[in-house]
Amino acid sequence: MYEIKVTRAAQRDLAALPKDVFKRVDRKIQALAENPHPQGTKKLEDNLFRIRAGDYRIIYQVEAARIVIVIVRVRHRREVYRRLRPG
């Protein structure tokens, strides 16, 4: 089982989500602990992946050596790819 870590930027993103969207996104994030590459995962860069949660996207990194998943961003599909760098 993977440990889930969330960057500050992703924490801000999650806090800004409507309650119903947050619940859907949270279920997807928790499921990553069991399977870091579920069906529908798209590789964006070397160690950066994306999964969909309705109109929202969860951008994350998998650190297999440390058994950690780092949630980088959670934003609407229209905004998520503008600045992908963690912050």
A tleap script that builds the chain and sets N, CA, C and O, in Angstrom:
source leaprc.protein.ff14SB
mol = sequence {
  NMET TYR GLU ILE LYS VAL THR ARG ALA ALA
  GLN ARG ASP LEU ALA ALA LEU PRO LYS ASP
  VAL PHE LYS ARG VAL ASP ARG LYS ILE GLN
  ALA LEU ALA GLU ASN PRO HIE PRO GLN GLY
  THR LYS LYS LEU GLU ASP ASN LEU PHE ARG
  ILE ARG ALA GLY ASP TYR ARG ILE ILE TYR
  GLN VAL GLU ALA ALA ARG ILE VAL ILE VAL
  ILE VAL ARG VAL ARG HIE ARG ARG GLU VAL
  TYR ARG ARG LEU ARG PRO CGLY
}
set mol.1.N position { 0.841 -1.182 0.000 }
set mol.1.CA position { 0.000 0.000 0.000 }
set mol.1.C position { 0.890 1.251 0.000 }
set mol.1.O position { 1.852 1.346 0.763 }
set mol.2.N position { 0.553 2.185 -0.855 }
set mol.2.CA position { 1.314 3.427 -0.978 }
set mol.2.C position { 0.835 4.470 0.025 }
set mol.2.O position { -0.342 4.518 0.381 }
set mol.3.N position { 1.766 5.298 0.471 }
set mol.3.CA position { 1.427 6.439 1.320 }
set mol.3.C position { 1.066 7.602 0.391 }
set mol.3.O position { 1.701 7.783 -0.647 }
set mol.4.N position { 0.069 8.375 0.752 }
set mol.4.CA position { -0.357 9.524 -0.048 }
set mol.4.C position { 0.161 10.799 0.613 }
set mol.4.O position { -0.084 11.033 1.797 }
set mol.5.N position { 0.870 11.612 -0.145 }
set mol.5.CA position { 1.293 12.932 0.324 }
set mol.5.C position { 0.697 13.968 -0.619 }
set mol.5.O position { 0.524 13.704 -1.809 }
set mol.6.N position { 0.386 15.138 -0.090 }
set mol.6.CA position { -0.259 16.183 -0.876 }
set mol.6.C position { 0.571 17.460 -0.769 }
set mol.6.O position { 0.879 17.907 0.335 }
set mol.7.N position { 0.937 18.050 -1.915 }
set mol.7.CA position { 1.698 19.300 -1.897 }
set mol.7.C position { 0.806 20.436 -1.398 }
set mol.7.O position { -0.418 20.310 -1.364 }
set mol.8.N position { 1.428 21.533 -1.018 }
set mol.8.CA position { 0.648 22.703 -0.573 }
set mol.8.C position { -0.282 23.198 -1.667 }
set mol.8.O position { -1.434 23.550 -1.409 }
set mol.9.N position { 0.230 23.222 -2.889 }
set mol.9.CA position { -0.597 23.685 -4.008 }
set mol.9.C position { -1.823 22.787 -4.168 }
set mol.9.O position { -2.928 23.282 -4.390 }
set mol.10.N position { -1.636 21.486 -4.057 }
set mol.10.CA position { -2.763 20.562 -4.181 }
set mol.10.C position { -3.720 20.710 -2.996 }
set mol.10.O position { -4.931 20.563 -3.164 }
set mol.11.N position { -3.199 20.997 -1.811 }
set mol.11.CA position { -4.066 21.244 -0.648 }
set mol.11.C position { -4.965 22.446 -0.896 }
set mol.11.O position { -6.151 22.420 -0.568 }
set mol.12.N position { -4.400 23.498 -1.476 }
set mol.12.CA position { -5.207 24.687 -1.810 }
set mol.12.C position { -6.255 24.340 -2.860 }
set mol.12.O position { -7.406 24.767 -2.770 }
set mol.13.N position { -5.844 23.564 -3.852 }
set mol.13.CA position { -6.785 23.145 -4.898 }
set mol.13.C position { -7.948 22.361 -4.292 }
set mol.13.O position { -9.108 22.610 -4.622 }
set mol.14.N position { -7.637 21.419 -3.409 }
set mol.14.CA position { -8.674 20.591 -2.790 }
set mol.14.C position { -9.615 21.425 -1.932 }
set mol.14.O position { -10.826 21.202 -1.940 }
set mol.15.N position { -9.069 22.378 -1.197 }
set mol.15.CA position { -9.883 23.224 -0.323 }
set mol.15.C position { -10.863 24.083 -1.121 }
set mol.15.O position { -11.920 24.454 -0.611 }
set mol.16.N position { -10.520 24.398 -2.362 }
set mol.16.CA position { -11.358 25.268 -3.191 }
set mol.16.C position { -12.446 24.502 -3.947 }
set mol.16.O position { -13.306 25.118 -4.575 }
set mol.17.N position { -12.419 23.174 -3.896 }
set mol.17.CA position { -13.389 22.383 -4.647 }
set mol.17.C position { -14.766 22.412 -3.988 }
set mol.17.O position { -14.871 22.469 -2.763 }
set mol.18.N position { -15.830 22.371 -4.810 }
set mol.18.CA position { -17.175 22.193 -4.251 }
set mol.18.C position { -17.243 20.845 -3.522 }
set mol.18.O position { -16.518 19.917 -3.880 }
set mol.19.N position { -18.091 20.731 -2.521 }
set mol.19.CA position { -18.155 19.551 -1.663 }
set mol.19.C position { -18.365 18.249 -2.443 }
set mol.19.O position { -17.696 17.252 -2.175 }
set mol.20.N position { -19.293 18.257 -3.407 }
set mol.20.CA position { -19.564 17.038 -4.166 }
set mol.20.C position { -18.369 16.622 -5.013 }
set mol.20.O position { -18.081 15.432 -5.143 }
set mol.21.N position { -17.673 17.595 -5.589 }
set mol.21.CA position { -16.485 17.310 -6.394 }
set mol.21.C position { -15.361 16.804 -5.490 }
set mol.21.O position { -14.640 15.873 -5.849 }
set mol.22.N position { -15.215 17.420 -4.317 }
set mol.22.CA position { -14.179 16.993 -3.375 }
set mol.22.C position { -14.340 15.520 -3.012 }
set mol.22.O position { -13.355 14.783 -2.970 }
set mol.23.N position { -15.571 15.086 -2.752 }
set mol.23.CA position { -15.814 13.693 -2.388 }
set mol.23.C position { -15.380 12.746 -3.510 }
set mol.23.O position { -14.754 11.716 -3.257 }
set mol.24.N position { -15.716 13.103 -4.741 }
set mol.24.CA position { -15.356 12.275 -5.894 }
set mol.24.C position { -13.834 12.213 -6.056 }
set mol.24.O position { -13.262 11.144 -6.271 }
set mol.25.N position { -13.193 13.376 -5.948 }
set mol.25.CA position { -11.733 13.455 -6.098 }
set mol.25.C position { -11.052 12.695 -4.960 }
set mol.25.O position { -10.084 11.972 -5.193 }
set mol.26.N position { -11.546 12.852 -3.743 }
set mol.26.CA position { -10.945 12.180 -2.589 }
set mol.26.C position { -11.007 10.665 -2.743 }
set mol.26.O position { -10.046 9.975 -2.406 }
set mol.27.N position { -12.116 10.138 -3.244 }
set mol.27.CA position { -12.221 8.688 -3.481 }
set mol.27.C position { -11.153 8.219 -4.461 }
set mol.27.O position { -10.534 7.174 -4.261 }
set mol.28.N position { -10.940 8.996 -5.521 }
set mol.28.CA position { -9.923 8.640 -6.521 }
set mol.28.C position { -8.528 8.662 -5.910 }
set mol.28.O position { -7.720 7.768 -6.162 }
set mol.29.N position { -8.246 9.691 -5.103 }
set mol.29.CA position { -6.931 9.811 -4.473 }
set mol.29.C position { -6.693 8.641 -3.522 }
set mol.29.O position { -5.616 8.046 -3.534 }
set mol.30.N position { -7.684 8.307 -2.703 }
set mol.30.CA position { -7.528 7.193 -1.759 }
set mol.30.C position { -7.325 5.867 -2.496 }
set mol.30.O position { -6.593 5.001 -2.017 }
set mol.31.N position { -7.959 5.705 -3.641 }
set mol.31.CA position { -7.802 4.478 -4.430 }
set mol.31.C position { -6.377 4.340 -4.977 }
set mol.31.O position { -5.917 3.226 -5.227 }
set mol.32.N position { -5.681 5.458 -5.163 }
set mol.32.CA position { -4.296 5.404 -5.650 }
set mol.32.C position { -3.382 4.684 -4.671 }
set mol.32.O position { -2.368 4.123 -5.087 }
set mol.33.N position { -3.708 4.683 -3.388 }
set mol.33.CA position { -2.881 3.994 -2.391 }
set mol.33.C position { -2.831 2.492 -2.682 }
set mol.33.O position { -1.815 1.844 -2.432 }
set mol.34.N position { -3.913 1.947 -3.205 }
set mol.34.CA position { -3.978 0.526 -3.550 }
set mol.34.C position { -3.385 0.247 -4.923 }
set mol.34.O position { -2.665 -0.734 -5.111 }
set mol.35.N position { -3.692 1.110 -5.877 }
set mol.35.CA position { -3.247 0.907 -7.257 }
set mol.35.C position { -2.814 2.247 -7.832 }
set mol.35.O position { -3.667 3.045 -8.218 }
set mol.36.N position { -1.503 2.521 -7.902 }
set mol.36.CA position { -1.039 3.823 -8.373 }
set mol.36.C position { -1.218 4.052 -9.882 }
set mol.36.O position { -1.018 5.168 -10.363 }
set mol.37.N position { -1.588 3.014 -10.621 }
set mol.37.CA position { -1.796 3.154 -12.062 }
set mol.37.C position { -3.121 2.521 -12.471 }
set mol.37.O position { -3.133 1.520 -13.189 }
set mol.38.N position { -4.249 3.101 -12.016 }
set mol.38.CA position { -5.553 2.522 -12.373 }
set mol.38.C position { -5.849 2.709 -13.861 }
set mol.38.O position { -5.168 3.463 -14.556 }
set mol.39.N position { -6.863 2.017 -14.323 }
set mol.39.CA position { -7.280 2.156 -15.717 }
set mol.39.C position { -7.619 3.615 -15.994 }
set mol.39.O position { -8.283 4.264 -15.185 }
set mol.40.N position { -7.169 4.129 -17.125 }
set mol.40.CA position { -7.430 5.517 -17.492 }
set mol.40.C position { -6.311 6.462 -17.108 }
set mol.40.O position { -6.394 7.658 -17.388 }
set mol.41.N position { -5.260 5.951 -16.471 }
set mol.41.CA position { -4.114 6.790 -16.110 }
set mol.41.C position { -3.374 7.187 -17.376 }
set mol.41.O position { -3.202 6.376 -18.286 }
set mol.42.N position { -2.942 8.429 -17.426 }
set mol.42.CA position { -2.159 8.902 -18.559 }
set mol.42.C position { -0.829 9.421 -18.029 }
set mol.42.O position { -0.786 10.188 -17.066 }
set mol.43.N position { 0.254 8.994 -18.669 }
set mol.43.CA position { 1.577 9.468 -18.295 }
set mol.43.C position { 1.820 10.803 -18.992 }
set mol.43.O position { 1.693 10.902 -20.212 }
set mol.44.N position { 2.170 11.834 -18.214 }
set mol.44.CA position { 2.385 13.163 -18.770 }
set mol.44.C position { 3.861 13.431 -19.031 }
set mol.44.O position { 4.236 13.928 -20.093 }
set mol.45.N position { 4.681 13.100 -18.060 }
set mol.45.CA position { 6.125 13.287 -18.172 }
set mol.45.C position { 6.791 12.067 -17.564 }
set mol.45.O position { 6.144 11.049 -17.321 }
set mol.46.N position { 8.093 12.178 -17.319 }
set mol.46.CA position { 8.876 11.050 -16.830 }
set mol.46.C position { 8.226 10.344 -15.649 }
set mol.46.O position { 8.044 9.128 -15.698 }
set mol.47.N position { 7.875 11.052 -14.608 }
set mol.47.CA position { 7.291 10.427 -13.417 }
set mol.47.C position { 6.020 11.171 -12.993 }
set mol.47.O position { 5.702 11.231 -11.805 }
set mol.48.N position { 5.308 11.726 -13.949 }
set mol.48.CA position { 4.117 12.517 -13.668 }
set mol.48.C position { 2.926 11.881 -14.392 }
set mol.48.O position { 2.981 11.619 -15.593 }
set mol.49.N position { 1.856 11.639 -13.641 }
set mol.49.CA position { 0.682 10.965 -14.180 }
set mol.49.C position { -0.570 11.783 -13.934 }
set mol.49.O position { -0.573 12.714 -13.128 }
set mol.50.N position { -1.651 11.420 -14.648 }
set mol.50.CA position { -2.914 12.131 -14.525 }
set mol.50.C position { -4.049 11.127 -14.539 }
set mol.50.O position { -4.067 10.196 -15.344 }
set mol.51.N position { -5.008 11.333 -13.623 }
set mol.51.CA position { -6.251 10.577 -13.681 }
set mol.51.C position { -7.403 11.565 -13.689 }
set mol.51.O position { -7.278 12.695 -13.217 }
set mol.52.N position { -8.521 11.121 -14.231 }
set mol.52.CA position { -9.697 11.974 -14.340 }
set mol.52.C position { -10.658 11.711 -13.198 }
set mol.52.O position { -10.791 10.586 -12.717 }
set mol.53.N position { -11.321 12.772 -12.779 }
set mol.53.CA position { -12.425 12.673 -11.817 }
set mol.53.C position { -13.487 13.636 -12.325 }
set mol.53.O position { -13.560 14.783 -11.881 }
set mol.54.N position { -14.308 13.168 -13.254 }
set mol.54.CA position { -15.282 14.051 -13.903 }
set mol.54.C position { -14.552 15.084 -14.738 }
set mol.54.O position { -13.715 14.735 -15.571 }
set mol.55.N position { -14.864 16.363 -14.519 }
set mol.55.CA position { -14.200 17.442 -15.260 }
set mol.55.C position { -12.902 17.878 -14.600 }
set mol.55.O position { -12.249 18.809 -15.071 }
set mol.56.N position { -12.528 17.222 -13.525 }
set mol.56.CA position { -11.316 17.583 -12.793 }
set mol.56.C position { -10.222 16.566 -13.061 }
set mol.56.O position { -10.498 15.410 -13.383 }
set mol.57.N position { -8.975 17.008 -12.925 }
set mol.57.CA position { -7.827 16.154 -13.152 }
set mol.57.C position { -6.958 16.140 -11.907 }
set mol.57.O position { -6.761 17.170 -11.263 }
set mol.58.N position { -6.442 14.971 -11.577 }
set mol.58.CA position { -5.536 14.802 -10.451 }
set mol.58.C position { -4.168 14.493 -11.038 }
set mol.58.O position { -3.978 13.467 -11.692 }
set mol.59.N position { -3.228 15.378 -10.800 }
set mol.59.CA position { -1.863 15.208 -11.285 }
set mol.59.C position { -1.033 14.687 -10.112 }
set mol.59.O position { -1.059 15.256 -9.020 }
set mol.60.N position { -0.297 13.601 -10.350 }
set mol.60.CA position { 0.460 13.013 -9.250 }
set mol.60.C position { 1.754 12.363 -9.724 }
set mol.60.O position { 1.928 12.061 -10.904 }
set mol.61.N position { 2.655 12.158 -8.766 }
set mol.61.CA position { 3.920 11.475 -9.010 }
set mol.61.C position { 3.911 10.184 -8.205 }
set mol.61.O position { 3.337 10.119 -7.118 }
set mol.62.N position { 4.557 9.155 -8.753 }
set mol.62.CA position { 4.711 7.894 -8.039 }
set mol.62.C position { 6.184 7.721 -7.726 }
set mol.62.O position { 7.023 7.678 -8.626 }
set mol.63.N position { 6.487 7.622 -6.448 }
set mol.63.CA position { 7.855 7.362 -6.004 }
set mol.63.C position { 7.882 5.924 -5.506 }
set mol.63.O position { 7.726 5.666 -4.312 }
set mol.64.N position { 8.085 4.987 -6.438 }
set mol.64.CA position { 7.983 3.560 -6.137 }
set mol.64.C position { 9.015 3.116 -5.107 }
set mol.64.O position { 8.713 2.270 -4.266 }
set mol.65.N position { 10.213 3.663 -5.155 }
set mol.65.CA position { 11.258 3.260 -4.215 }
set mol.65.C position { 10.865 3.577 -2.774 }
set mol.65.O position { 11.207 2.829 -1.859 }
set mol.66.N position { 10.150 4.678 -2.571 }
set mol.66.CA position { 9.735 5.090 -1.224 }
set mol.66.C position { 8.292 4.682 -0.922 }
set mol.66.O position { 7.804 4.912 0.185 }
set mol.67.N position { 7.613 4.083 -1.889 }
set mol.67.CA position { 6.210 3.690 -1.778 }
set mol.67.C position { 5.355 4.901 -1.374 }
set mol.67.O position { 4.591 4.862 -0.410 }
set mol.68.N position { 5.520 5.974 -2.153 }
set mol.68.CA position { 4.814 7.227 -1.893 }
set mol.68.C position { 4.180 7.736 -3.179 }
set mol.68.O position { 4.774 7.644 -4.254 }
set mol.69.N position { 2.980 8.269 -3.063 }
set mol.69.CA position { 2.327 8.979 -4.167 }
set mol.69.C position { 2.191 10.423 -3.729 }
set mol.69.O position { 1.652 10.703 -2.658 }
set mol.70.N position { 2.678 11.342 -4.552 }
set mol.70.CA position { 2.622 12.767 -4.240 }
set mol.70.C position { 1.580 13.409 -5.144 }
set mol.70.O position { 1.737 13.421 -6.365 }
set mol.71.N position { 0.520 13.940 -4.552 }
set mol.71.CA position { -0.511 14.641 -5.314 }
set mol.71.C position { 0.010 16.043 -5.581 }
set mol.71.O position { 0.278 16.797 -4.645 }
set mol.72.N position { 0.154 16.396 -6.850 }
set mol.72.CA position { 0.766 17.664 -7.246 }
set mol.72.C position { -0.282 18.748 -7.465 }
set mol.72.O position { -0.144 19.848 -6.931 }
set mol.73.N position { -1.314 18.465 -8.228 }
set mol.73.CA position { -2.372 19.452 -8.518 }
set mol.73.C position { -3.700 18.740 -8.637 }
set mol.73.O position { -3.762 17.563 -8.991 }
set mol.74.N position { -4.773 19.475 -8.335 }
set mol.74.CA position { -6.140 19.001 -8.553 }
set mol.74.C position { -6.902 20.219 -9.055 }
set mol.74.O position { -7.205 21.134 -8.289 }
set mol.75.N position { -7.204 20.222 -10.329 }
set mol.75.CA position { -7.891 21.376 -10.913 }
set mol.75.C position { -8.836 20.944 -12.021 }
set mol.75.O position { -8.827 19.797 -12.466 }
set mol.76.N position { -9.642 21.885 -12.446 }
set mol.76.CA position { -10.539 21.658 -13.578 }
set mol.76.C position { -9.695 21.398 -14.821 }
set mol.76.O position { -8.594 21.931 -14.958 }
set mol.77.N position { -10.214 20.585 -15.712 }
set mol.77.CA position { -9.451 20.195 -16.909 }
set mol.77.C position { -9.006 21.387 -17.740 }
set mol.77.O position { -8.001 21.318 -18.447 }
set mol.78.N position { -9.749 22.468 -17.655 }
set mol.78.CA position { -9.440 23.670 -18.433 }
set mol.78.C position { -8.207 24.382 -17.870 }
set mol.78.O position { -7.533 25.107 -18.602 }
set mol.79.N position { -7.902 24.189 -16.584 }
set mol.79.CA position { -6.824 24.940 -15.923 }
set mol.79.C position { -5.610 24.103 -15.521 }
set mol.79.O position { -4.528 24.654 -15.320 }
set mol.80.N position { -5.764 22.811 -15.404 }
set mol.80.CA position { -4.747 21.992 -14.740 }
set mol.80.C position { -3.401 21.961 -15.457 }
set mol.80.O position { -2.370 21.840 -14.795 }
set mol.81.N position { -3.374 22.064 -16.756 }
set mol.81.CA position { -2.115 21.908 -17.481 }
set mol.81.C position { -1.340 23.210 -17.643 }
set mol.81.O position { -0.232 23.197 -18.180 }
set mol.82.N position { -1.889 24.325 -17.195 }
set mol.82.CA position { -1.227 25.625 -17.389 }
set mol.82.C position { 0.113 25.703 -16.679 }
set mol.82.O position { 1.115 26.096 -17.277 }
set mol.83.N position { 0.136 25.330 -15.408 }
set mol.83.CA position { 1.397 25.331 -14.647 }
set mol.83.C position { 1.470 24.043 -13.854 }
set mol.83.O position { 0.887 23.927 -12.776 }
set mol.84.N position { 2.192 23.075 -14.397 }
set mol.84.CA position { 2.246 21.765 -13.770 }
set mol.84.C position { 3.290 21.644 -12.674 }
set mol.84.O position { 3.229 20.711 -11.874 }
set mol.85.N position { 4.209 22.526 -12.618 }
set mol.85.CA position { 5.278 22.398 -11.630 }
set mol.85.C position { 4.710 22.467 -10.225 }
set mol.85.O position { 3.884 23.331 -9.931 }
set mol.86.N position { 5.151 21.552 -9.339 }
set mol.86.CA position { 4.674 21.581 -7.953 }
set mol.86.C position { 5.042 22.902 -7.277 }
set mol.86.O position { 6.062 23.511 -7.598 }
set mol.87.N position { 4.205 23.337 -6.342 }
set mol.87.CA position { 4.501 24.598 -5.679 }
set mol.87.C position { 3.770 24.784 -4.393 }
set mol.87.O position { 3.933 25.810 -3.733 }
savepdb mol mol.pdb
quit
